[in-house]
């Protein structure tokens, strides 16, 4: 269910129903069962889920602790549920979890050409660090249509 949700929000025709699509930048999948399983089995990792009143999965976000920082990845909302505040709720939950775990910074990478997504995070207090990370050249799932790189963004959080 998680793999289906994540792929539907980022890649393929279904993803174009939402604003978070990467379909114009990448072909292939965002994740598969093996990759997601590897991520979730990391000792310092957690995946927060958002379900509606009928317990239907609507969104998720991946968090992984590295020292006093929490890496945030795959903030996902079903394309048909986007613009309803679920992403904001997941982001707040991730920030609260970060503080509860005594981490002081949320850190993430965003594809640098995703200006609308970078702006969305900046409106929520995240800032670019100036650090750039190359897109993995041999990603087994993602097939870029153009050269890509990530911008690193961070936000300081307080203990809850």
PEMOJO-V882140 format. One line per field, one symbol per residue. ss: DSSP state (a for helix, b for strand, c for the rest). A space follows every 10 residues. Layout:
ss=???
This chain:
ss=caaaaaaaaa caaaaccccc cccccbbbcc ccaaaaaaaa ccccbbbbbb bcccccbbbb bbbbbbccbb bbbbbbbcaa accccaaaaa aaaaaaaaaa ccccbbbbbb bcccaaaaaa aaccccbbbb bbbbcccccc cbbbccccbb bbbbbbcccc
